[in-house]
Amino acid sequence: MLLIVSGCSIGITAFLGYQSGRVNLTNRIFNQLTSLRASKGYQIESYLRTLRSHTQALSADLTVIEALQQFDRAYQQLEQAPISPKAQQELRQYYSREFLPRLAKTEQGTPVLSAYLPPNPAAQYLQYHYIASNRNPVGQKHRLDTAPDGSEYSRLHSKYHPMFREIIEKFGYYDLFLINPSGKIVYTVYKETDFSSDLTQGAYSETNLARLVATVRQAKQKNYAHIIDFAAYAPSYGAAAAFIAVPIFKTTQHSSDRDSGTSNNVNPEGSNQDISQLFAAEFLGVLAVQIPVNEINSVMTGNHNWQQDGLGKTGETYLVGADRLMRSQSRFLVEDSAGYLKKLQELGASPTTLKRIEAYKSTILEQRVDTRAVNAALYGKQGTEIIQDYRDVAVLSSYAPLRIEGLNWVILSEMDLTEAYEPISSFAYQVLISATLLMLLLTLLAMAIANWFIRPIQRLINYAATIESGEIDAVAEIHSRDEFGHLAQSFNAMVHSLRVQTQLVAQKSQENEQLLLSLFPDAIARRLKKGEKDIAEQIPNVVVVFAELTGFVQLTANLTTQESVTLLNELVEAFDNVGDRYGMEKIKTMGYSYLSVCGLSNAYLDHDKRAIDFALEMLTILRRAQVDHGLMLNVRIGINAGDVVAGIVGKHRFIYDVWGDTINIASTLRSACPAGAMLVAPAIYERLKDLYAFEPAELVELAHNQHLVAWRLKHPAAVG
């Protein structure tokens, strides 16, 4: 009997110890991964913000402005410059022998010479002198300061090129571009085949750089900087490239003001003239830099010091884009290229993908990562869970979205489950050995001290004292068939009944509390728990957001009931998560309508702005759903501010609701709002017109033949 009881005790203790150790170890590693993820995410966000600020500063530098103007004029002069047949032939040979063979190694099919050869004379002239006849090898063409052609362009190149080369070397950029207003690249540092090319037509008109420049050219806004995601870039032999670009302006004085000689800016009435009437900004072109992949990889891999970062032998931190493709290097490619490629081949990766990964020695835009963690992060969630990673290996994963304007990236920090649980596995092995030895020892001891081991009465007294002290988990382990055994059974039954009743009471209390918290705000739930029944109060100065999904009825015609409910739940959950972040309190959902209030339980100084930002997030969620899932869904939103009446309605099936003219006007604004937009009341407009761009909408008809001037948010970007 002692042997059986001891064995069970050892087994249970070992099992509980194993489970406890597993849980604690899992939480510790999740915390470590989350800390690393947050740290590296901040570094990436900070780096790209710094890059954006630096390019903006460069675009305002007078030397850069002067360089773009002079390079542009010199480029235009070369449009008439003759290029000898020999030079044309050498340029063609460079493309045929150097560029196209390298490009063909990673591209499907055979690149055509005529598609990549520059057509205009200036481009041919510059590419011959700075690329084809440049004796520096590929990748070092930027070492040439000036070509010996004696042109005005070469004179300018010798003047500015050392400065620009030093800039990209000091700041770690891959390349720097000066682009004139017509879309021609009049200068680059590294002199790849995009040098002097036209981004509006020709071989590179469909590249991400061309799309970025087109966006910046159309914007033509000062202090505007735009970043574009990674894409295969042909001038870099198909390698992944991302860019950031800013417009370059030159501020000039109006000729009419110069001719009038009013240098003191005083009009005939004696008042100061408007500065904006004296000066105009002339759009000169675009400054673009190619974001260095190595800098991003250096941050994500910790300069290949994964173990020093606390990631062990299998942990890594990496970036993934909205297309579910990597935006940084995989650790496993760096440490074991052959093994990594073999694993991908076993998982069914295409030969083209394997070829490109091997050629570029990079997983950027090549390794697909379509895991639960990535999908959750792309929906704006962050968290930790155990998943199968892109190698189909079980890992502990910590994930979150990055907040980088213009990029939809997520960051993940992961470690193989086998390595993470290695200490607990070792512990289990040691426990097994120790338990075996202990069982042998107990067998010998049980035979020697059996008569001393049985103390039934004293044990019952001890158990009764334990129960009296409040420890109702104690159990009287007496299994004899005599009167003591029957007494112990009755005792255990009583303790078990007491424990069950206690647990049931605690469970019901917890369930009731969770139900109240899920149905009502915290303050109302606390009042209900105290026994209050008639709860109603007037709350001043709150902001109401009334939203309604559009297109859902048509969409559900093609979906099952379960699919429709699942989709609606996902959208409402996304709205709830965003609302929690901005301090919004959801009141209720009615069909496809969603009502939330800011300032109800907690007062905020900026509750108007919180409501606008929350509504913008709702629009973003719907747009993301449209793009990711092809759903024809939209939302219209009405926002109003004022006093409301809030309280409990009903006696048995009661609900917490708000009502009043503020709610009615918000509902009317929602009904009058077009899909994909938001209408705000005049009170909201007056408080936020300096932070956001609004435009007047049509008069909204209210009850009793009254009308309200509504305002519509022009675009989601804050202007303040």
Secondary structure in CASP SS format (residue, H / E / C, confidence):
PFRMAT SS
TARGET T0000
AUTHOR 0000-0000-0000
METHOD secondary structure of the structure
MODEL  1
M C 1.00
L H 1.00
L H 1.00
I H 1.00
V H 1.00
S H 1.00
G H 1.00
C H 1.00
S H 1.00
I H 1.00
G H 1.00
I H 1.00
T H 1.00
A H 1.00
F H 1.00
L H 1.00
G H 1.00
Y H 1.00
Q H 1.00
S H 1.00
G H 1.00
R H 1.00
V H 1.00
N H 1.00
L H 1.00
T H 1.00
N H 1.00
R H 1.00
I H 1.00
F H 1.00
N H 1.00
Q H 1.00
L H 1.00
T H 1.00
S H 1.00
L H 1.00
R H 1.00
A H 1.00
S H 1.00
K H 1.00
G H 1.00
Y H 1.00
Q H 1.00
I H 1.00
E H 1.00
S H 1.00
Y H 1.00
L H 1.00
R H 1.00
T H 1.00
L H 1.00
R H 1.00
S H 1.00
H H 1.00
T H 1.00
Q H 1.00
A H 1.00
L H 1.00
S H 1.00
A C 1.00
D C 1.00
L H 1.00
T H 1.00
V H 1.00
I H 1.00
E H 1.00
A H 1.00
L H 1.00
Q H 1.00
Q H 1.00
F H 1.00
D H 1.00
R H 1.00
A H 1.00
Y H 1.00
Q H 1.00
Q H 1.00
L H 1.00
E C 1.00
Q C 1.00
A C 1.00
P C 1.00
I C 1.00
S C 1.00
P H 1.00
K H 1.00
A H 1.00
Q H 1.00
Q H 1.00
E H 1.00
L H 1.00
R H 1.00
Q H 1.00
Y H 1.00
Y H 1.00
S H 1.00
R H 1.00
E H 1.00
F H 1.00
L H 1.00
P H 1.00
R H 1.00
L H 1.00
A H 1.00
K C 1.00
T C 1.00
E C 1.00
Q C 1.00
G C 1.00
T C 1.00
P C 1.00
V C 1.00
L H 1.00
S H 1.00
A H 1.00
Y H 1.00
L C 1.00
P C 1.00
P C 1.00
N C 1.00
P H 1.00
A H 1.00
A H 1.00
Q H 1.00
Y H 1.00
L H 1.00
Q H 1.00
Y H 1.00
H H 1.00
Y H 1.00
I H 1.00
A H 1.00
S C 1.00
N C 1.00
R C 1.00
N C 1.00
P C 1.00
V C 1.00
G C 1.00
Q C 1.00
K H 1.00
H H 1.00
R H 1.00
L C 1.00
D C 1.00
T C 1.00
A C 1.00
P C 1.00
D C 1.00
G C 1.00
S C 1.00
E H 1.00
Y H 1.00
S H 1.00
R H 1.00
L H 1.00
H H 1.00
S H 1.00
K H 1.00
Y H 1.00
H H 1.00
P H 1.00
M H 1.00
F H 1.00
R H 1.00
E H 1.00
I H 1.00
I H 1.00
E H 1.00
K H 1.00
F H 1.00
G C 1.00
Y C 1.00
Y C 1.00
D E 1.00
L E 1.00
F E 1.00
L E 1.00
I E 1.00
N C 1.00
P C 1.00
S C 1.00
G C 1.00
K E 1.00
I E 1.00
V E 1.00
Y E 1.00
T E 1.00
V C 1.00
Y C 1.00
K C 1.00
E C 1.00
T C 1.00
D C 1.00
F C 1.00
S C 1.00
S C 1.00
D E 1.00
L C 1.00
T C 1.00
Q C 1.00
G C 1.00
A C 1.00
Y C 1.00
S C 1.00
E C 1.00
T C 1.00
N H 1.00
L H 1.00
A H 1.00
R H 1.00
L H 1.00
V H 1.00
A H 1.00
T H 1.00
V H 1.00
R H 1.00
Q H 1.00
A H 1.00
K C 1.00
Q C 1.00
K C 1.00
N C 1.00
Y C 1.00
A C 1.00
H E 1.00
I E 1.00
I E 1.00
D E 1.00
F E 1.00
A E 1.00
A E 1.00
Y E 1.00
A H 1.00
P H 1.00
S H 1.00
Y C 1.00
G C 1.00
A E 1.00
A E 1.00
A E 1.00
A E 1.00
F E 1.00
I E 1.00
A E 1.00
V E 1.00
P E 1.00
I E 1.00
F E 1.00
K E 1.00
T E 1.00
T E 1.00
Q E 1.00
H C 1.00
S H 1.00
S H 1.00
D H 1.00
R H 1.00
D H 1.00
S H 1.00
G C 1.00
T C 1.00
S C 1.00
N C 1.00
N C 1.00
V E 1.00
N C 1.00
P C 1.00
E C 1.00
G C 1.00
S C 1.00
N E 1.00
Q C 1.00
D C 1.00
I H 1.00
S H 1.00
Q H 1.00
L H 1.00
F E 1.00
A E 1.00
A E 1.00
E E 1.00
F E 1.00
L E 1.00
G E 1.00
V E 1.00
L E 1.00
A E 1.00
V E 1.00
Q E 1.00
I E 1.00
P C 1.00
V H 1.00
N H 1.00
E H 1.00
I H 1.00
N H 1.00
S H 1.00
V H 1.00
M H 1.00
T H 1.00
G C 1.00
N C 1.00
H C 1.00
N C 1.00
W C 1.00
Q C 1.00
Q C 1.00
D C 1.00
G C 1.00
L C 1.00
G C 1.00
K C 1.00
T C 1.00
G C 1.00
E E 1.00
T E 1.00
Y E 1.00
L E 1.00
V E 1.00
G C 1.00
A C 1.00
D C 1.00
R C 1.00
L E 1.00
M E 1.00
R C 1.00
S C 1.00
Q C 1.00
S C 1.00
R H 1.00
F H 1.00
L H 1.00
V H 1.00
E H 1.00
D C 1.00
S H 1.00
A H 1.00
G H 1.00
Y H 1.00
L H 1.00
K H 1.00
K H 1.00
L H 1.00
Q H 1.00
E H 1.00
L C 1.00
G C 1.00
A C 1.00
S C 1.00
P H 1.00
T H 1.00
T H 1.00
L H 1.00
K H 1.00
R H 1.00
I H 1.00
E H 1.00
A H 1.00
Y H 1.00
K C 1.00
S C 1.00
T C 1.00
I C 1.00
L C 1.00
E C 1.00
Q C 1.00
R E 1.00
V C 1.00
D C 1.00
T C 1.00
R H 1.00
A H 1.00
V H 1.00
N H 1.00
A H 1.00
A H 1.00
L H 1.00
Y C 1.00
G C 1.00
K C 1.00
Q C 1.00
G E 1.00
T E 1.00
E E 1.00
I E 1.00
I E 1.00
Q E 1.00
D C 1.00
Y C 1.00
R C 1.00
D C 1.00
V C 1.00
A E 1.00
V E 1.00
L E 1.00
S E 1.00
S E 1.00
Y E 1.00
A E 1.00
P E 1.00
L C 1.00
R C 1.00
I E 1.00
E C 1.00
G C 1.00
L E 1.00
N C 1.00
W C 1.00
V E 1.00
I E 1.00
L E 1.00
S E 1.00
E E 1.00
M E 1.00
D E 1.00
L H 1.00
T H 1.00
E H 1.00
A H 1.00
Y C 1.00
E H 1.00
P H 1.00
I H 1.00
S H 1.00
S H 1.00
F H 1.00
A H 1.00
Y H 1.00
Q H 1.00
V H 1.00
L H 1.00
I H 1.00
S H 1.00
A H 1.00
T H 1.00
L H 1.00
L H 1.00
M H 1.00
L H 1.00
L H 1.00
L H 1.00
T H 1.00
L H 1.00
L H 1.00
A H 1.00
M H 1.00
A H 1.00
I H 1.00
A H 1.00
N H 1.00
W H 1.00
F H 1.00
I C 1.00
R C 1.00
P H 1.00
I H 1.00
Q H 1.00
R H 1.00
L H 1.00
I H 1.00
N H 1.00
Y H 1.00
A H 1.00
A H 1.00
T H 1.00
I H 1.00
E H 1.00
S C 1.00
G C 1.00
E C 1.00
I C 1.00
D C 1.00
A C 1.00
V C 1.00
A C 1.00
E C 1.00
I C 1.00
H C 1.00
S C 1.00
R C 1.00
D C 1.00
E H 1.00
F H 1.00
G H 1.00
H H 1.00
L H 1.00
A H 1.00
Q H 1.00
S H 1.00
F H 1.00
N H 1.00
A H 1.00
M H 1.00
V H 1.00
H H 1.00
S H 1.00
L H 1.00
R H 1.00
V H 1.00
Q H 1.00
T H 1.00
Q H 1.00
L H 1.00
V H 1.00
A H 1.00
Q H 1.00
K H 1.00
S H 1.00
Q H 1.00
E H 1.00
N H 1.00
E H 1.00
Q H 1.00
L H 1.00
L H 1.00
L H 1.00
S H 1.00
L H 1.00
F C 1.00
P C 1.00
D H 1.00
A H 1.00
I H 1.00
A H 1.00
R H 1.00
R H 1.00
L H 1.00
K H 1.00
K C 1.00
G C 1.00
E C 1.00
K C 1.00
D C 1.00
I C 1.00
A E 1.00
E E 1.00
Q E 1.00
I E 1.00
P E 1.00
N E 1.00
V E 1.00
V E 1.00
V E 1.00
V E 1.00
F E 1.00
A E 1.00
E E 1.00
L E 1.00
T E 1.00
G C 1.00
F H 1.00
V H 1.00
Q H 1.00
L H 1.00
T H 1.00
A C 1.00
N C 1.00
L C 1.00
T C 1.00
T H 1.00
Q H 1.00
E H 1.00
S H 1.00
V H 1.00
T H 1.00
L H 1.00
L H 1.00
N H 1.00
E H 1.00
L H 1.00
V H 1.00
E H 1.00
A H 1.00
F H 1.00
D H 1.00
N H 1.00
V H 1.00
G H 1.00
D H 1.00
R H 1.00
Y H 1.00
G C 1.00
M E 1.00
E E 1.00
K E 1.00
I E 1.00
K E 1.00
T E 1.00
M E 1.00
G C 1.00
Y C 1.00
S E 1.00
Y E 1.00
L E 1.00
S E 1.00
V E 1.00
C E 1.00
G C 1.00
L C 1.00
S C 1.00
N C 1.00
A C 1.00
Y C 1.00
L C 1.00
D C 1.00
H H 1.00
D H 1.00
K H 1.00
R H 1.00
A H 1.00
I H 1.00
D H 1.00
F H 1.00
A H 1.00
L H 1.00
E H 1.00
M H 1.00
L H 1.00
T H 1.00
I H 1.00
L H 1.00
R H 1.00
R H 1.00
A H 1.00
Q H 1.00
V H 1.00
D H 1.00
H H 1.00
G C 1.00
L C 1.00
M C 1.00
L C 1.00
N E 1.00
V E 1.00
R E 1.00
I E 1.00
G E 1.00
I E 1.00
N E 1.00
A E 1.00
G E 1.00
D E 1.00
V E 1.00
V E 1.00
A E 1.00
G E 1.00
I E 1.00
V E 1.00
G C 1.00
K C 1.00
H C 1.00
R C 1.00
F C 1.00
I E 1.00
Y E 1.00
D E 1.00
V E 1.00
W E 1.00
G C 1.00
D H 1.00
T H 1.00
I H 1.00
N H 1.00
I H 1.00
A H 1.00
S H 1.00
T H 1.00
L H 1.00
R H 1.00
S H 1.00
A H 1.00
C C 1.00
P C 1.00
A C 1.00
G C 1.00
A E 1.00
M E 1.00
L E 1.00
V E 1.00
A C 1.00
P H 1.00
A H 1.00
I H 1.00
Y H 1.00
E H 1.00
R H 1.00
L H 1.00
K C 1.00
D C 1.00
L C 1.00
Y C 1.00
A C 1.00
F E 1.00
E E 1.00
P E 1.00
A E 1.00
E E 1.00
L E 1.00
V E 1.00
E E 1.00
L C 1.00
A H 1.00
H H 1.00
N H 1.00
Q C 1.00
H E 1.00
L E 1.00
V E 1.00
A E 1.00
W E 1.00
R E 1.00
L E 1.00
K C 1.00
H C 1.00
P C 1.00
A C 1.00
A C 1.00
V C 1.00
G C 1.00
END
